[in-house]
Amino acid sequence: MILAVLGVGLGAVGLAVALSFGAARAYTHPPRTRPTRTPADLGLAYEATRLCCADGVVVQAWYVPPRNRATIILVHGLRANRELMLDRAALLHAHGFGTLLLDLRAHGESQGGSCTVGYREVAEVQAAVEYLLGHPTHRPERIGILGESLGGSVALLAAGALPQIQAVVVDSTFSALDDLVAEAFESLVRLPIWLRPLVIAFGEWQAGIRTSQVRPIDAARQLAPRPLLVIHGGQDELFPAHHAERIFAAAQGPCELWLVPEAGHGTVFSLRPEEYGERVVEFYTRHLVGLSQD
């Protein structure tokens, strides 16, 4: 009898460990999806390029040259790839902007074994900035960035570290990873709350970082005088809207907040494509191009 009870107990512990390990791995080692379209499918001329990061990771990217000598780095979300940002690239191209769409590490066709939710992905954006600075179609003071979900975390963290990025748009991102895990653990991993410490421990071990190191809100405080546009859905169940409000309140430079009451996570663009285009294009035109059209 005692052995049977002990066996059941050990089995429950083993199950808890396995579930926690798998839940963490779903974020640190997301399943890869590869692009099925290229900019050419949208009628955009482009260059396929490889970006070599400072830590040795090589990522794949598409560069669509600008007509106004301003380029926006487009950063996708978790479990996605650069194809996710193609429609936004076409929108920006219609107004003269170039775009550089990249596959984050451990995503798409890029190298890298693990996702760090924005922390090490700053290296990808740094490589993208260096590529643009060396490209003759681009002006060095006209680099912007737009990231959705995980890409928003990457965009803010990168902009906080890279002064060459002059205008930032984040769509459906979180303010701080440790706060997000504390507040929304069950909706994020769909496991009982009592497994949270184990999932966090496994996730930090798998990614090689601490959750406290991924704080886009701190990067927002470092942007001034550079501008920030924060876009978020009021019905976002993954990253609740108060994360956008926190980022907006923390920003030290010019900051705009656009909350769309009916939108969920990452759906503002699909629900309101015309207004999305108008707001984003006007933001980048005002802050990157200004009155000068050369």
Residue, then its C-alpha position, 0 to 999 in steps of 0.5 A: m500500500i505504501l509503495a503504491v501511494l509512493g508510486v502515485g506521488l512520484g508519478a505526480v511529481g514527474l508529471a508536474v516536472a514534465l508539464s513545466f519543462g514543456a510549457a517553458r520550452a514552448y516559449t524558449h524553443p518555439p516551433r519554427t514556421r518558414p516563410t511561404r511568400t516573399p516581397a515579390d508576391l506583393g509586387l515589391a522589389y527586394e534584396a535577400t540578405r544575411l545579417c551576422c550578429a555580434d554573438g555569431v548568430v546569422v539571421q535571414a532578412w529581406y530588404v525593400p529599398p525606400r524612395n524617401r531614404a527612410t527605412i523601418i525595421l519590422v520585427h515579428g512575434l513569437r512562433a512567426n517569421r518575417e512573412l507576418m510583416l509583409d503586408r505592413a511592408a507593402l503599406l509602408h512601401a506605398h508611402g515611400f518607406g523602405t523596410l527590413l524584415l528579419d527572422l528572429r533567432a530560433h525563428g523562420e530560417s535564422q540560426g539560434g537555438s533559443c528565444t530569449v523574449g527580446y534580451r539577446e534579440v537586440a543583436e539582430v536589430q543591431a546587425a540590421v542597423e549596421y546593414l542599413l548604415g552601410h547601404p547607399t539607398h538609406r539616410p543614417e538618421r532615418i531608421g525606424i522600427l516596428g515590432e508586434s508582440l514579442g517583436g515589440s519587446v525586441a523593438l523597445l529593448a533594441a531602441g533603448a540600446l541603439p541610439q541610431i533608431q530614431a522612431v519606435v512603434v510597438d504593437s501588442t507588447f508587454s511592459a516587463l516579463d516578470d510582471l507578465v508572468a506574475e499576472a497572467f501565468e495561467s493564460l500564458v501557459r494554461l497550467p495551475i498557478w502552483l507550477r509557476p516557480l517551476v516553469i519560470a526556473f525551467g524557462e530561465w535555464q533554457a533561455g540562459i537569462r532571468t525574467s527580470q532582464v526583459r523589461p521593455i518599460d525600462a527601455a521606454r524610459q531611455l528613448a527621449p527625445r526619440p518618439l514612441l507610438v504604442i498600439h494595443g487592443g483593449q481585449d488583449e487576453l495574452f498581454p492585457a492593455h494595462h501593459a501598454e498604458r504602463i509603457f506610455a506612462a513610463a516613456q520620457g520622450p514624445c509618446e502616443l497611445w492608441l488603444v482599440p477597444e474591440a481588438g485582441h492580441g495582435t489584431v489591430f492591423s487586421l481590424r482597422p487596416e486603413e486607420y493603422g496605416e494612416r497613424v503609422v505612416e503619419f508617425y514615421t513621416r513626421h519623425l523620420v522624413g519631416l519636411s525634407q523629401d530628398 
